């Protein structure tokens, strides 16, 4: 009788610990970014993104030197072709940071769900994906949650304030479109480059860093005293620590996502992502004093239901596709007819596992593409 592997019960293979790590890293990333942008009145968003990108590159190098991961070196030809994707990433993370600067965490979380609708519509146009009735129902809940939360937020502005529109909604709209464009464009191009997971992460960070630094130098008032105001002596040390922590948290959510997928399943991961909207939104109420209004609460509730419905619909669709793939593979004869073959060149078919089935004996990658995790979940 063979004994079970000694590592089967270790923390590295613990499903509950992986789920906890994913949720904790997601909350940590949102809270640290909100703290930097709002608590310190930080307006140099490109500088913050540059720090996060630098921290990610350093961690990638450290893990590679330790033999934990591997990724290819930057090739000039590949870099030129991949550069437009990195520019889309810069637009996505910048608009995400600006919207988080002006919106509360519950509102940001609710409106971020609208990106799913744009991605689903783009998949229909570009990849011929199907939209199921369950998906349409989840989209309706997403829109409803955004309308409820947005209306409640707009009513909170008194006419005497002279404010009738929160600029955060403008940045949030741009973030939804740029996020959808980035995801769809990268999905369309990533197979062409044959990139592995950490190849994508490394290329995105190494190519976007110079762009962010240049934009920060030209657009964020380095010569007009903005840098001195931002890093004033009384907050300098705490601000630097918070910025580095935000960079570490953005990297941790990537690892936490991969850990959760490896120890559980894609179904569990998608459900955890839907459930995680509640603690992320609640963190804004607990740590930053965001108002717990009826609009926010009902918006979070409907957004939570929409996330569950969307996750369920995607899971059901994946299971249907897998069943069709299995049926197609099993319907083929194992051996061709030897007496009456219409194609003498045919060879015997082997019954193999469909490509969509995971190989339990192989070690899954430690990271799945999640590069929008720099600033926002």
Buried (B, 14 or more C-beta within 10 A) or exposed (E): EEEEEEEEEEEEBBBEBBBBBBBBBBBBBBBBBBBBBBBBEBBBBBBBBBBBBBBBBBBBEEBBEEEEBEBBEEEEEBEEEBBEBBBBBBBBBBBBBBBBBBBBBBBBBBBBBBBBBBBBBBBEEEEEBEBBEBBEBBBBBBBBBBBBBBEBBBEEEEEEEEEEEBEBBBBBBBBBBBBBBBBBBBBEBBEEBEBBBBBBBBBBBBBBBEBBBEBBBEEBBBEEEBBEEBBEEEBEEEBEEBBBBBBBBBBBBBBBBBBBBBBBBBBBBBBBBBBBBBBBBBBBBBBBEBBBBEBBBBBBBBBBBBBBBBBBBBBBBBEEEEEEBBEEBEEEEEEBEEEEEEEEEEEEEEEEEBEEEEEEEEEBBBBBBBBBBBBBB
